[in-house]
Amino acid sequence: MRCPHCHAAVLVEIGVTLANGQFTMHSCPSCEARWWDLNGEAVELARVLTTVKAA
Ligand SMILES: [Zn+2]
């Protein structure tokens, strides 16, 4: 995977297991973009936060 913003190949990935799946936070050290996915599908941060509150 590459950063969708600056196309850097080196990314930081942090996995978080919640009640409804495996979230991964991707962070780009080059441009500081951040995004999330749930079980491999991109999700909005708002949805992640909703899930965290519900858990
Ligand atoms: Zn980037």
mmCIF file of the protein (N, C-alpha, C, O) and its ligand, coordinates in Angstrom:
data_MODEL
# 
_entry.id   MODEL 
# 
loop_
_entity.id 
_entity.type 
_entity.pdbx_number_of_molecules 
1 polymer     1 
2 non-polymer 1 
# 
_entity_poly.entity_id                      1 
_entity_poly.type                           'polypeptide(L)' 
_entity_poly.nstd_linkage                   no 
_entity_poly.nstd_monomer                   no 
_entity_poly.pdbx_seq_one_letter_code       MRCPHCHAAVLVEIGVTLANGQFTMHSCPSCEARWWDLNGEAVELARVLTTVKAA 
_entity_poly.pdbx_seq_one_letter_code_can   MRCPHCHAAVLVEIGVTLANGQFTMHSCPSCEARWWDLNGEAVELARVLTTVKAA 
_entity_poly.pdbx_strand_id                 A 
# 
loop_
_entity_poly_seq.entity_id 
_entity_poly_seq.num 
_entity_poly_seq.mon_id 
_entity_poly_seq.hetero 
1 1  MET n 
1 2  ARG n 
1 3  CYS n 
1 4  PRO n 
1 5  HIS n 
1 6  CYS n 
1 7  HIS n 
1 8  ALA n 
1 9  ALA n 
1 10 VAL n 
1 11 LEU n 
1 12 VAL n 
1 13 GLU n 
1 14 ILE n 
1 15 GLY n 
1 16 VAL n 
1 17 THR n 
1 18 LEU n 
1 19 ALA n 
1 20 ASN n 
1 21 GLY n 
1 22 GLN n 
1 23 PHE n 
1 24 THR n 
1 25 MET n 
1 26 HIS n 
1 27 SER n 
1 28 CYS n 
1 29 PRO n 
1 30 SER n 
1 31 CYS n 
1 32 GLU n 
1 33 ALA n 
1 34 ARG n 
1 35 TRP n 
1 36 TRP n 
1 37 ASP n 
1 38 LEU n 
1 39 ASN n 
1 40 GLY n 
1 41 GLU n 
1 42 ALA n 
1 43 VAL n 
1 44 GLU n 
1 45 LEU n 
1 46 ALA n 
1 47 ARG n 
1 48 VAL n 
1 49 LEU n 
1 50 THR n 
1 51 THR n 
1 52 VAL n 
1 53 LYS n 
1 54 ALA n 
1 55 ALA n 
# 
loop_
_struct_asym.id 
_struct_asym.entity_id 
A 1 
B 2 
# 
loop_
_chem_comp.id 
_chem_comp.type 
_chem_comp.mon_nstd_flag 
ALA 'L-peptide linking' y 
ARG 'L-peptide linking' y 
ASN 'L-peptide linking' y 
ASP 'L-peptide linking' y 
CYS 'L-peptide linking' y 
GLN 'L-peptide linking' y 
GLU 'L-peptide linking' y 
GLY 'peptide linking'   y 
HIS 'L-peptide linking' y 
ILE 'L-peptide linking' y 
LEU 'L-peptide linking' y 
LYS 'L-peptide linking' y 
MET 'L-peptide linking' y 
PHE 'L-peptide linking' y 
PRO 'L-peptide linking' y 
SER 'L-peptide linking' y 
THR 'L-peptide linking' y 
TRP 'L-peptide linking' y 
VAL 'L-peptide linking' y 
ZN  non-polymer         . 
# 
_pdbx_entity_nonpoly.entity_id   2 
_pdbx_entity_nonpoly.name        ? 
_pdbx_entity_nonpoly.comp_id     ZN 
# 
_pdbx_nonpoly_scheme.asym_id         B 
_pdbx_nonpoly_scheme.entity_id       2 
_pdbx_nonpoly_scheme.mon_id          ZN 
_pdbx_nonpoly_scheme.ndb_seq_num     1 
_pdbx_nonpoly_scheme.pdb_seq_num     101 
_pdbx_nonpoly_scheme.auth_seq_num    101 
_pdbx_nonpoly_scheme.pdb_mon_id      ZN 
_pdbx_nonpoly_scheme.auth_mon_id     ZN 
_pdbx_nonpoly_scheme.pdb_strand_id   A 
_pdbx_nonpoly_scheme.pdb_ins_code    . 
# 
loop_
_atom_site.group_PDB 
_atom_site.id 
_atom_site.type_symbol 
_atom_site.label_atom_id 
_atom_site.label_alt_id 
_atom_site.label_comp_id 
_atom_site.label_asym_id 
_atom_site.label_entity_id 
_atom_site.label_seq_id 
_atom_site.pdbx_PDB_ins_code 
_atom_site.Cartn_x 
_atom_site.Cartn_y 
_atom_site.Cartn_z 
_atom_site.occupancy 
_atom_site.B_iso_or_equiv 
_atom_site.pdbx_formal_charge 
_atom_site.auth_seq_id 
_atom_site.auth_comp_id 
_atom_site.auth_asym_id 
_atom_site.auth_atom_id 
_atom_site.pdbx_PDB_model_num 
ATOM   1   N  N  . MET A 1 1  ? 0.848   -1.203 0.000  1.00 0.00 ? 1   MET A N  1 
ATOM   2   C  CA . MET A 1 1  ? 0.000   0.000  0.000  1.00 0.00 ? 1   MET A CA 1 
ATOM   3   C  C  . MET A 1 1  ? 0.876   1.243  0.000  1.00 0.00 ? 1   MET A C  1 
ATOM   4   O  O  . MET A 1 1  ? 1.930   1.297  0.634  1.00 0.00 ? 1   MET A O  1 
ATOM   5   N  N  . ARG A 1 2  ? 0.394   2.245  -0.741 1.00 0.00 ? 2   ARG A N  1 
ATOM   6   C  CA . ARG A 1 2  ? 1.086   3.526  -0.737 1.00 0.00 ? 2   ARG A CA 1 
ATOM   7   C  C  . ARG A 1 2  ? 0.160   4.620  -0.228 1.00 0.00 ? 2   ARG A C  1 
ATOM   8   O  O  . ARG A 1 2  ? -1.063  4.487  -0.263 1.00 0.00 ? 2   ARG A O  1 
ATOM   9   N  N  . CYS A 1 3  ? 0.754   5.684  0.238  1.00 0.00 ? 3   CYS A N  1 
ATOM   10  C  CA . CYS A 1 3  ? -0.036  6.818  0.698  1.00 0.00 ? 3   CYS A CA 1 
ATOM   11  C  C  . CYS A 1 3  ? -0.844  7.389  -0.471 1.00 0.00 ? 3   CYS A C  1 
ATOM   12  O  O  . CYS A 1 3  ? -0.274  7.687  -1.521 1.00 0.00 ? 3   CYS A O  1 
ATOM   13  N  N  . PRO A 1 4  ? -2.175  7.546  -0.303 1.00 0.00 ? 4   PRO A N  1 
ATOM   14  C  CA . PRO A 1 4  ? -2.992  8.091  -1.392 1.00 0.00 ? 4   PRO A CA 1 
ATOM   15  C  C  . PRO A 1 4  ? -2.736  9.577  -1.639 1.00 0.00 ? 4   PRO A C  1 
ATOM   16  O  O  . PRO A 1 4  ? -3.183  10.124 -2.648 1.00 0.00 ? 4   PRO A O  1 
ATOM   17  N  N  . HIS A 1 5  ? -2.035  10.218 -0.742 1.00 0.00 ? 5   HIS A N  1 
ATOM   18  C  CA . HIS A 1 5  ? -1.802  11.659 -0.869 1.00 0.00 ? 5   HIS A CA 1 
ATOM   19  C  C  . HIS A 1 5  ? -0.464  11.959 -1.527 1.00 0.00 ? 5   HIS A C  1 
ATOM   20  O  O  . HIS A 1 5  ? -0.395  12.711 -2.499 1.00 0.00 ? 5   HIS A O  1 
ATOM   21  N  N  . CYS A 1 6  ? 0.601   11.364 -0.990 1.00 0.00 ? 6   CYS A N  1 
ATOM   22  C  CA . CYS A 1 6  ? 1.931   11.691 -1.512 1.00 0.00 ? 6   CYS A CA 1 
ATOM   23  C  C  . CYS A 1 6  ? 2.625   10.476 -2.120 1.00 0.00 ? 6   CYS A C  1 
ATOM   24  O  O  . CYS A 1 6  ? 3.739   10.587 -2.631 1.00 0.00 ? 6   CYS A O  1 
ATOM   25  N  N  . HIS A 1 7  ? 1.964   9.306  -2.068 1.00 0.00 ? 7   HIS A N  1 
ATOM   26  C  CA . HIS A 1 7  ? 2.460   8.077  -2.688 1.00 0.00 ? 7   HIS A CA 1 
ATOM   27  C  C  . HIS A 1 7  ? 3.743   7.553  -2.053 1.00 0.00 ? 7   HIS A C  1 
ATOM   28  O  O  . HIS A 1 7  ? 4.489   6.797  -2.676 1.00 0.00 ? 7   HIS A O  1 
ATOM   29  N  N  . ALA A 1 8  ? 3.993   7.950  -0.830 1.00 0.00 ? 8   ALA A N  1 
ATOM   30  C  CA . ALA A 1 8  ? 5.122   7.368  -0.111 1.00 0.00 ? 8   ALA A CA 1 
ATOM   31  C  C  . ALA A 1 8  ? 4.870   5.890  0.130  1.00 0.00 ? 8   ALA A C  1 
ATOM   32  O  O  . ALA A 1 8  ? 3.737   5.479  0.382  1.00 0.00 ? 8   ALA A O  1 
ATOM   33  N  N  . ALA A 1 9  ? 5.923   5.097  0.052  1.00 0.00 ? 9   ALA A N  1 
ATOM   34  C  CA . ALA A 1 9  ? 5.782   3.648  0.223  1.00 0.00 ? 9   ALA A CA 1 
ATOM   35  C  C  . ALA A 1 9  ? 5.916   3.211  1.681  1.00 0.00 ? 9   ALA A C  1 
ATOM   36  O  O  . ALA A 1 9  ? 5.502   2.111  2.045  1.00 0.00 ? 9   ALA A O  1 
ATOM   37  N  N  . VAL A 1 10 ? 6.483   4.059  2.495  1.00 0.00 ? 10  VAL A N  1 
ATOM   38  C  CA . VAL A 1 10 ? 6.697   3.702  3.896  1.00 0.00 ? 10  VAL A CA 1 
ATOM   39  C  C  . VAL A 1 10 ? 5.581   4.289  4.740  1.00 0.00 ? 10  VAL A C  1 
ATOM   40  O  O  . VAL A 1 10 ? 5.450   5.507  4.856  1.00 0.00 ? 10  VAL A O  1 
ATOM   41  N  N  . LEU A 1 11 ? 4.775   3.408  5.330  1.00 0.00 ? 11  LEU A N  1 
ATOM   42  C  CA . LEU A 1 11 ? 3.634   3.835  6.124  1.00 0.00 ? 11  LEU A CA 1 
ATOM   43  C  C  . LEU A 1 11 ? 3.690   3.185  7.497  1.00 0.00 ? 11  LEU A C  1 
ATOM   44  O  O  . LEU A 1 11 ? 4.295   2.128  7.682  1.00 0.00 ? 11  LEU A O  1 
ATOM   45  N  N  . VAL A 1 12 ? 3.060   3.826  8.432  1.00 0.00 ? 12  VAL A N  1 
ATOM   46  C  CA . VAL A 1 12 ? 2.913   3.253  9.764  1.00 0.00 ? 12  VAL A CA 1 
ATOM   47  C  C  . VAL A 1 12 ? 1.514   2.668  9.864  1.00 0.00 ? 12  VAL A C  1 
ATOM   48  O  O  . VAL A 1 12 ? 0.535   3.333  9.525  1.00 0.00 ? 12  VAL A O  1 
ATOM   49  N  N  . GLU A 1 13 ? 1.414   1.442  10.322 1.00 0.00 ? 13  GLU A N  1 
ATOM   50  C  CA . GLU A 1 13 ? 0.105   0.811  10.467 1.00 0.00 ? 13  GLU A CA 1 
ATOM   51  C  C  . GLU A 1 13 ? -0.048  0.303  11.888 1.00 0.00 ? 13  GLU A C  1 
ATOM   52  O  O  . GLU A 1 13 ? 0.824   -0.386 12.418 1.00 0.00 ? 13  GLU A O  1 
ATOM   53  N  N  . ILE A 1 14 ? -1.178  0.659  12.498 1.00 0.00 ? 14  ILE A N  1 
ATOM   54  C  CA . ILE A 1 14 ? -1.447  0.245  13.875 1.00 0.00 ? 14  ILE A CA 1 
ATOM   55  C  C  . ILE A 1 14 ? -2.780  -0.472 13.901 1.00 0.00 ? 14  ILE A C  1 
ATOM   56  O  O  . ILE A 1 14 ? -3.806  0.119  13.562 1.00 0.00 ? 14  ILE A O  1 
ATOM   57  N  N  . GLY A 1 15 ? -2.786  -1.714 14.292 1.00 0.00 ? 15  GLY A N  1 
ATOM   58  C  CA . GLY A 1 15 ? -4.010  -2.502 14.328 1.00 0.00 ? 15  GLY A CA 1 
ATOM   59  C  C  . GLY A 1 15 ? -4.717  -2.370 15.657 1.00 0.00 ? 15  GLY A C  1 
ATOM   60  O  O  . GLY A 1 15 ? -4.086  -2.370 16.714 1.00 0.00 ? 15  GLY A O  1 
ATOM   61  N  N  . VAL A 1 16 ? -6.053  -2.257 15.597 1.00 0.00 ? 16  VAL A N  1 
ATOM   62  C  CA . VAL A 1 16 ? -6.881  -2.176 16.791 1.00 0.00 ? 16  VAL A CA 1 
ATOM   63  C  C  . VAL A 1 16 ? -8.042  -3.154 16.622 1.00 0.00 ? 16  VAL A C  1 
ATOM   64  O  O  . VAL A 1 16 ? -8.799  -3.065 15.656 1.00 0.00 ? 16  VAL A O  1 
ATOM   65  N  N  . THR A 1 17 ? -8.177  -4.073 17.548 1.00 0.00 ? 17  THR A N  1 
ATOM   66  C  CA . THR A 1 17 ? -9.282  -5.024 17.473 1.00 0.00 ? 17  THR A CA 1 
ATOM   67  C  C  . THR A 1 17 ? -10.431 -4.539 18.337 1.00 0.00 ? 17  THR A C  1 
ATOM   68  O  O  . THR A 1 17 ? -10.281 -4.336 19.542 1.00 0.00 ? 17  THR A O  1 
ATOM   69  N  N  . LEU A 1 18 ? -11.593 -4.355 17.694 1.00 0.00 ? 18  LEU A N  1 
ATOM   70  C  CA . LEU A 1 18 ? -12.787 -3.913 18.405 1.00 0.00 ? 18  LEU A CA 1 
ATOM   71  C  C  . LEU A 1 18 ? -13.869 -4.968 18.259 1.00 0.00 ? 18  LEU A C  1 
ATOM   72  O  O  . LEU A 1 18 ? -13.678 -5.993 17.605 1.00 0.00 ? 18  LEU A O  1 
ATOM   73  N  N  . ALA A 1 19 ? -15.016 -4.695 18.884 1.00 0.00 ? 19  ALA A N  1 
ATOM   74  C  CA . ALA A 1 19 ? -16.073 -5.698 18.945 1.00 0.00 ? 19  ALA A CA 1 
ATOM   75  C  C  . ALA A 1 19 ? -16.514 -6.160 17.566 1.00 0.00 ? 19  ALA A C  1 
ATOM   76  O  O  . ALA A 1 19 ? -16.839 -7.334 17.384 1.00 0.00 ? 19  ALA A O  1 
ATOM   77  N  N  . ASN A 1 20 ? -16.530 -5.255 16.588 1.00 0.00 ? 20  ASN A N  1 
ATOM   78  C  CA . ASN A 1 20 ? -17.059 -5.630 15.280 1.00 0.00 ? 20  ASN A CA 1 
ATOM   79  C  C  . ASN A 1 20 ? -15.992 -5.755 14.206 1.00 0.00 ? 20  ASN A C  1 
ATOM   80  O  O  . ASN A 1 20 ? -16.297 -5.705 13.014 1.00 0.00 ? 20  ASN A O  1 
ATOM   81  N  N  . GLY A 1 21 ? -14.760 -5.915 14.617 1.00 0.00 ? 21  GLY A N  1 
ATOM   82  C  CA . GLY A 1 21 ? -13.768 -6.184 13.586 1.00 0.00 ? 21  GLY A CA 1 
ATOM   83  C  C  . GLY A 1 21 ? -12.390 -5.640 13.895 1.00 0.00 ? 21  GLY A C  1 
ATOM   84  O  O  . GLY A 1 21 ? -12.115 -5.110 14.972 1.00 0.00 ? 21  GLY A O  1 
ATOM   85  N  N  . GLN A 1 22 ? -11.544 -5.797 12.905 1.00 0.00 ? 22  GLN A N  1 
ATOM   86  C  CA . GLN A 1 22 ? -10.152 -5.387 13.023 1.00 0.00 ? 22  GLN A CA 1 
ATOM   87  C  C  . GLN A 1 22 ? -9.964  -4.056 12.312 1.00 0.00 ? 22  GLN A C  1 
ATOM   88  O  O  . GLN A 1 22 ? -10.015 -3.990 11.083 1.00 0.00 ? 22  GLN A O  1 
ATOM   89  N  N  . PHE A 1 23 ? -9.752  -3.024 13.064 1.00 0.00 ? 23  PHE A N  1 
ATOM   90  C  CA . PHE A 1 23 ? -9.451  -1.722 12.484 1.00 0.00 ? 23  PHE A CA 1 
ATOM   91  C  C  . PHE A 1 23 ? -7.946  -1.582 12.335 1.00 0.00 ? 23  PHE A C  1 
ATOM   92  O  O  . PHE A 1 23 ? -7.175  -2.092 13.149 1.00 0.00 ? 23  PHE A O  1 
ATOM   93  N  N  . THR A 1 24 ? -7.546  -0.894 11.298 1.00 0.00 ? 24  THR A N  1 
ATOM   94  C  CA . THR A 1 24 ? -6.135  -0.557 11.130 1.00 0.00 ? 24  THR A CA 1 
ATOM   95  C  C  . THR A 1 24 ? -6.027  0.934  10.870 1.00 0.00 ? 24  THR A C  1 
ATOM   96  O  O  . THR A 1 24 ? -6.686  1.466  9.977  1.00 0.00 ? 24  THR A O  1 
ATOM   97  N  N  . MET A 1 25 ? -5.200  1.601  11.647 1.00 0.00 ? 25  MET A N  1 
ATOM   98  C  CA . MET A 1 25 ? -4.909  2.993  11.378 1.00 0.00 ? 25  MET A CA 1 
ATOM   99  C  C  . MET A 1 25 ? -3.651  3.065  10.546 1.00 0.00 ? 25  MET A C  1 
ATOM   100 O  O  . MET A 1 25 ? -2.616  2.514  10.920 1.00 0.00 ? 25  MET A O  1 
ATOM   101 N  N  . HIS A 1 26 ? -3.739  3.751  9.408  1.00 0.00 ? 26  HIS A N  1 
ATOM   102 C  CA . HIS A 1 26 ? -2.585  3.970  8.548  1.00 0.00 ? 26  HIS A CA 1 
ATOM   103 C  C  . HIS A 1 26 ? -2.152  5.418  8.709  1.00 0.00 ? 26  HIS A C  1 
ATOM   104 O  O  . HIS A 1 26 ? -2.972  6.336  8.692  1.00 0.00 ? 26  HIS A O  1 
ATOM   105 N  N  . SER A 1 27 ? -0.872  5.601  8.862  1.00 0.00 ? 27  SER A N  1 
ATOM   106 C  CA . SER A 1 27 ? -0.336  6.943  9.025  1.00 0.00 ? 27  SER A CA 1 
ATOM   107 C  C  . SER A 1 27 ? 0.871   7.106  8.108  1.00 0.00 ? 27  SER A C  1 
ATOM   108 O  O  . SER A 1 27 ? 1.724   6.223  8.019  1.00 0.00 ? 27  SER A O  1 
ATOM   109 N  N  . CYS A 1 28 ? 0.928   8.241  7.432  1.00 0.00 ? 28  CYS A N  1 
ATOM   110 C  CA . CYS A 1 28 ? 2.035   8.501  6.524  1.00 0.00 ? 28  CYS A CA 1 
ATOM   111 C  C  . CYS A 1 28 ? 3.019   9.463  7.176  1.00 0.00 ? 28  CYS A C  1 
ATOM   112 O  O  . CYS A 1 28 ? 2.661   10.608 7.452  1.00 0.00 ? 28  CYS A O  1 
ATOM   113 N  N  . PRO A 1 29 ? 4.243   9.030  7.425  1.00 0.00 ? 29  PRO A N  1 
ATOM   114 C  CA . PRO A 1 29 ? 5.227   9.910  8.053  1.00 0.00 ? 29  PRO A CA 1 
ATOM   115 C  C  . PRO A 1 29 ? 5.656   11.057 7.151  1.00 0.00 ? 29  PRO A C  1 
ATOM   116 O  O  . PRO A 1 29 ? 6.172   12.063 7.638  1.00 0.00 ? 29  PRO A O  1 
ATOM   117 N  N  . SER A 1 30 ? 5.450   10.921 5.832  1.00 0.00 ? 30  SER A N  1 
ATOM   118 C  CA . SER A 1 30 ? 5.912   11.952 4.905  1.00 0.00 ? 30  SER A CA 1 
ATOM   119 C  C  . SER A 1 30 ? 4.993   13.169 4.895  1.00 0.00 ? 30  SER A C  1 
ATOM   120 O  O  . SER A 1 30 ? 5.459   14.306 4.980  1.00 0.00 ? 30  SER A O  1 
ATOM   121 N  N  . CYS A 1 31 ? 3.674   12.927 4.790  1.00 0.00 ? 31  CYS A N  1 
ATOM   122 C  CA . CYS A 1 31 ? 2.739   14.056 4.690  1.00 0.00 ? 31  CYS A CA 1 
ATOM   123 C  C  . CYS A 1 31 ? 1.761   14.090 5.853  1.00 0.00 ? 31  CYS A C  1 
ATOM   124 O  O  . CYS A 1 31 ? 0.906   14.973 5.914  1.00 0.00 ? 31  CYS A O  1 
ATOM   125 N  N  . GLU A 1 32 ? 1.877   13.128 6.789  1.00 0.00 ? 32  GLU A N  1 
ATOM   126 C  CA . GLU A 1 32 ? 1.052   13.085 7.991  1.00 0.00 ? 32  GLU A CA 1 
ATOM   127 C  C  . GLU A 1 32 ? -0.418  12.805 7.713  1.00 0.00 ? 32  GLU A C  1 
ATOM   128 O  O  . GLU A 1 32 ? -1.281  13.085 8.545  1.00 0.00 ? 32  GLU A O  1 
ATOM   129 N  N  . ALA A 1 33 ? -0.696  12.252 6.541  1.00 0.00 ? 33  ALA A N  1 
ATOM   130 C  CA . ALA A 1 33 ? -2.066  11.807 6.278  1.00 0.00 ? 33  ALA A CA 1 
ATOM   131 C  C  . ALA A 1 33 ? -2.384  10.620 7.179  1.00 0.00 ? 33  ALA A C  1 
ATOM   132 O  O  . ALA A 1 33 ? -1.504  9.829  7.517  1.00 0.00 ? 33  ALA A O  1 
ATOM   133 N  N  . ARG A 1 34 ? -3.660  10.507 7.563  1.00 0.00 ? 34  ARG A N  1 
ATOM   134 C  CA . ARG A 1 34 ? -4.100  9.361  8.348  1.00 0.00 ? 34  ARG A CA 1 
ATOM   135 C  C  . ARG A 1 34 ? -5.412  8.857  7.794  1.00 0.00 ? 34  ARG A C  1 
ATOM   136 O  O  . ARG A 1 34 ? -6.283  9.639  7.412  1.00 0.00 ? 34  ARG A O  1 
ATOM   137 N  N  . TRP A 1 35 ? -5.542  7.569  7.756  1.00 0.00 ? 35  TRP A N  1 
ATOM   138 C  CA . TRP A 1 35 ? -6.826  6.989  7.374  1.00 0.00 ? 35  TRP A CA 1 
ATOM   139 C  C  . TRP A 1 35 ? -6.961  5.640  8.046  1.00 0.00 ? 35  TRP A C  1 
ATOM   140 O  O  . TRP A 1 35 ? -5.998  5.089  8.579  1.00 0.00 ? 35  TRP A O  1 
ATOM   141 N  N  . TRP A 1 36 ? -8.189  5.116  8.009  1.00 0.00 ? 36  TRP A N  1 
ATOM   142 C  CA . TRP A 1 36 ? -8.517  3.889  8.720  1.00 0.00 ? 36  TRP A CA 1 
ATOM   143 C  C  . TRP A 1 36 ? -9.129  2.884  7.765  1.00 0.00 ? 36  TRP A C  1 
ATOM   144 O  O  . TRP A 1 36 ? -9.736  3.250  6.759  1.00 0.00 ? 36  TRP A O  1 
ATOM   145 N  N  . ASP A 1 37 ? -8.962  1.628  8.089  1.00 0.00 ? 37  ASP A N  1 
ATOM   146 C  CA . ASP A 1 37 ? -9.798  0.638  7.442  1.00 0.00 ? 37  ASP A CA 1 
ATOM   147 C  C  . ASP A 1 37 ? -10.325 -0.372 8.454  1.00 0.00 ? 37  ASP A C  1 
ATOM   148 O  O  . ASP A 1 37 ? -9.758  -0.574 9.527  1.00 0.00 ? 37  ASP A O  1 
ATOM   149 N  N  . LEU A 1 38 ? -11.438 -0.997 8.064  1.00 0.00 ? 38  LEU A N  1 
ATOM   150 C  CA . LEU A 1 38 ? -12.076 -2.019 8.888  1.00 0.00 ? 38  LEU A CA 1 
ATOM   151 C  C  . LEU A 1 38 ? -12.103 -3.290 8.061  1.00 0.00 ? 38  LEU A C  1 
ATOM   152 O  O  . LEU A 1 38 ? -12.735 -3.340 7.006  1.00 0.00 ? 38  LEU A O  1 
ATOM   153 N  N  . ASN A 1 39 ? -11.419 -4.315 8.542  1.00 0.00 ? 39  ASN A N  1 
ATOM   154 C  CA . ASN A 1 39 ? -11.327 -5.585 7.818  1.00 0.00 ? 39  ASN A CA 1 
ATOM   155 C  C  . ASN A 1 39 ? -10.888 -5.365 6.367  1.00 0.00 ? 39  ASN A C  1 
ATOM   156 O  O  . ASN A 1 39 ? -11.356 -6.055 5.461  1.00 0.00 ? 39  ASN A O  1 
ATOM   157 N  N  . GLY A 1 40 ? -9.990  -4.406 6.152  1.00 0.00 ? 40  GLY A N  1 
ATOM   158 C  CA . GLY A 1 40 ? -9.434  -4.176 4.830  1.00 0.00 ? 40  GLY A CA 1 
ATOM   159 C  C  . GLY A 1 40 ? -10.180 -3.164 3.980  1.00 0.00 ? 40  GLY A C  1 
ATOM   160 O  O  . GLY A 1 40 ? -9.729  -2.827 2.886  1.00 0.00 ? 40  GLY A O  1 
ATOM   161 N  N  . GLU A 1 41 ? -11.330 -2.667 4.470  1.00 0.00 ? 41  GLU A N  1 
ATOM   162 C  CA . GLU A 1 41 ? -12.085 -1.678 3.700  1.00 0.00 ? 41  GLU A CA 1 
ATOM   163 C  C  . GLU A 1 41 ? -11.950 -0.311 4.356  1.00 0.00 ? 41  GLU A C  1 
ATOM   164 O  O  . GLU A 1 41 ? -12.044 -0.184 5.577  1.00 0.00 ? 41  GLU A O  1 
ATOM   165 N  N  . ALA A 1 42 ? -11.731 0.697  3.543  1.00 0.00 ? 42  ALA A N  1 
ATOM   166 C  CA . ALA A 1 42 ? -11.575 2.045  4.073  1.00 0.00 ? 42  ALA A CA 1 
ATOM   167 C  C  . ALA A 1 42 ? -12.859 2.509  4.755  1.00 0.00 ? 42  ALA A C  1 
ATOM   168 O  O  . ALA A 1 42 ? -13.957 2.311  4.234  1.00 0.00 ? 42  ALA A O  1 
ATOM   169 N  N  . VAL A 1 43 ? -12.711 3.122  5.911  1.00 0.00 ? 43  VAL A N  1 
ATOM   170 C  CA . VAL A 1 43 ? -13.860 3.650  6.638  1.00 0.00 ? 43  VAL A CA 1 
ATOM   171 C  C  . VAL A 1 43 ? -13.569 5.082  7.065  1.00 0.00 ? 43  VAL A C  1 
ATOM   172 O  O  . VAL A 1 43 ? -12.417 5.500  7.180  1.00 0.00 ? 43  VAL A O  1 
ATOM   173 N  N  . GLU A 1 44 ? -14.661 5.825  7.297  1.00 0.00 ? 44  GLU A N  1 
ATOM   174 C  CA . GLU A 1 44 ? -14.514 7.187  7.787  1.00 0.00 ? 44  GLU A CA 1 
ATOM   175 C  C  . GLU A 1 44 ? -14.149 7.160  9.270  1.00 0.00 ? 44  GLU A C  1 
ATOM   176 O  O  . GLU A 1 44 ? -14.578 6.275  10.011 1.00 0.00 ? 44  GLU A O  1 
ATOM   177 N  N  . LEU A 1 45 ? -13.369 8.118  9.681  1.00 0.00 ? 45  LEU A N  1 
ATOM   178 C  CA . LEU A 1 45 ? -12.977 8.185  11.085 1.00 0.00 ? 45  LEU A CA 1 
ATOM   179 C  C  . LEU A 1 45 ? -14.198 8.296  11.990 1.00 0.00 ? 45  LEU A C  1 
ATOM   180 O  O  . LEU A 1 45 ? -14.197 7.744  13.091 1.00 0.00 ? 45  LEU A O  1 
ATOM   181 N  N  . ALA A 1 46 ? -15.230 8.993  11.550 1.00 0.00 ? 46  ALA A N  1 
ATOM   182 C  CA . ALA A 1 46 ? -16.443 9.142  12.353 1.00 0.00 ? 46  ALA A CA 1 
ATOM   183 C  C  . ALA A 1 46 ? -17.044 7.779  12.691 1.00 0.00 ? 46  ALA A C  1 
ATOM   184 O  O  . ALA A 1 46 ? -17.560 7.565  13.788 1.00 0.00 ? 46  ALA A O  1 
ATOM   185 N  N  . ARG A 1 47 ? -16.966 6.864  11.726 1.00 0.00 ? 47  ARG A N  1 
ATOM   186 C  CA . ARG A 1 47 ? -17.513 5.533  11.970 1.00 0.00 ? 47  ARG A CA 1 
ATOM   187 C  C  . ARG A 1 47 ? -16.653 4.776  12.980 1.00 0.00 ? 47  ARG A C  1 
ATOM   188 O  O  . ARG A 1 47 ? -17.173 4.019  13.801 1.00 0.00 ? 47  ARG A O  1 
ATOM   189 N  N  . VAL A 1 48 ? -15.360 4.979  12.918 1.00 0.00 ? 48  VAL A N  1 
ATOM   190 C  CA . VAL A 1 48 ? -14.478 4.343  13.898 1.00 0.00 ? 48  VAL A CA 1 
ATOM   191 C  C  . VAL A 1 48 ? -14.819 4.841  15.287 1.00 0.00 ? 48  VAL A C  1 
ATOM   192 O  O  . VAL A 1 48 ? -14.914 4.050  16.226 1.00 0.00 ? 48  VAL A O  1 
ATOM   193 N  N  . LEU A 1 49 ? -15.002 6.141  15.427 1.00 0.00 ? 49  LEU A N  1 
ATOM   194 C  CA . LEU A 1 49 ? -15.283 6.717  16.734 1.00 0.00 ? 49  LEU A CA 1 
ATOM   195 C  C  . LEU A 1 49 ? -16.619 6.236  17.266 1.00 0.00 ? 49  LEU A C  1 
ATOM   196 O  O  . LEU A 1 49 ? -16.752 5.976  18.462 1.00 0.00 ? 49  LEU A O  1 
ATOM   197 N  N  . THR A 1 50 ? -17.611 6.113  16.393 1.00 0.00 ? 50  THR A N  1 
ATOM   198 C  CA . THR A 1 50 ? -18.910 5.598  16.791 1.00 0.00 ? 50  THR A CA 1 
ATOM   199 C  C  . THR A 1 50 ? -18.767 4.187  17.341 1.00 0.00 ? 50  THR A C  1 
ATOM   200 O  O  . THR A 1 50 ? -19.377 3.830  18.350 1.00 0.00 ? 50  THR A O  1 
ATOM   201 N  N  . THR A 1 51 ? -17.956 3.399  16.664 1.00 0.00 ? 51  THR A N  1 
ATOM   202 C  CA . THR A 1 51 ? -17.751 2.012  17.097 1.00 0.00 ? 51  THR A CA 1 
ATOM   203 C  C  . THR A 1 51 ? -17.049 1.961  18.449 1.00 0.00 ? 51  THR A C  1 
ATOM   204 O  O  . THR A 1 51 ? -17.374 1.133  19.300 1.00 0.00 ? 51  THR A O  1 
ATOM   205 N  N  . VAL A 1 52 ? -16.096 2.842  18.629 1.00 0.00 ? 52  VAL A N  1 
ATOM   206 C  CA . VAL A 1 52 ? -15.372 2.865  19.896 1.00 0.00 ? 52  VAL A CA 1 
ATOM   207 C  C  . VAL A 1 52 ? -16.311 3.210  21.042 1.00 0.00 ? 52  VAL A C  1 
ATOM   208 O  O  . VAL A 1 52 ? -16.236 2.618  22.119 1.00 0.00 ? 52  VAL A O  1 
ATOM   209 N  N  . LYS A 1 53 ? -17.200 4.175  20.799 1.00 0.00 ? 53  LYS A N  1 
ATOM   210 C  CA . LYS A 1 53 ? -18.149 4.562  21.847 1.00 0.00 ? 53  LYS A CA 1 
ATOM   211 C  C  . LYS A 1 53 ? -19.085 3.412  22.187 1.00 0.00 ? 53  LYS A C  1 
ATOM   212 O  O  . LYS A 1 53 ? -19.419 3.190  23.351 1.00 0.00 ? 53  LYS A O  1 
ATOM   213 N  N  . ALA A 1 54 ? -19.506 2.678  21.148 1.00 0.00 ? 54  ALA A N  1 
ATOM   214 C  CA . ALA A 1 54 ? -20.469 1.603  21.360 1.00 0.00 ? 54  ALA A CA 1 
ATOM   215 C  C  . ALA A 1 54 ? -19.832 0.412  22.071 1.00 0.00 ? 54  ALA A C  1 
ATOM   216 O  O  . ALA A 1 54 ? -20.525 -0.352 22.742 1.00 0.00 ? 54  ALA A O  1 
ATOM   217 N  N  . ALA A 1 55 ? -18.530 0.253  21.930 1.00 0.00 ? 55  ALA A N  1 
ATOM   218 C  CA . ALA A 1 55 ? -17.877 -0.951 22.454 1.00 0.00 ? 55  ALA A CA 1 
ATOM   219 C  C  . ALA A 1 55 ? -17.668 -0.888 23.961 1.00 0.00 ? 55  ALA A C  1 
ATOM   220 O  O  . ALA A 1 55 ? -17.130 -1.826 24.550 1.00 0.00 ? 55  ALA A O  1 
HETATM 221 ZN ZN . ZN  B 2 .  ? 1.689   10.758 2.469  1.00 0.00 2 101 ZN  A ZN 1 
# 
